[in-house]
Amino acid sequence: MAAETCAVCEDSVPFDAAAHVLLNPPDDPVIDGYLCPSCYDQHFEGVLEHAEAPETGDDEGDEGEGEETVPEDDSNSEGDQHDEEPGPEEADRDPA
């Protein structure tokens, strides 16, 4: 099993138990690291409590299932107007 080093205490922590932390401070380089559960609980838990997590699917891993998608349809573009049925004004016009 893969292990990561905790960025705070430097203990080895199994990958599946580690918290992945990515910090992008405005004036410093990006920090990309892992935290053990203890350091996460002590230093980071609740920091972003007010922020909503993005929806990523349900616990079953069915990401995107049930999402409505709109197929691309070019029939309403200006070049395809001849394919549309004429409206009432156009149908009554004399073609001459």
PyMOL commands that set and color helices and strands:
alter all, ss='L'
color gray80, all
select helices_A, chain A and resi 15-17+37-44+74-76+78-83+88-91
alter helices_A, ss='H'
color red, helices_A
select strands_A, chain A and resi 3-5+12-14+19-23+31-35
alter strands_A, ss='S'
color yellow, strands_A
deselect
rebuild
show_as cartoon
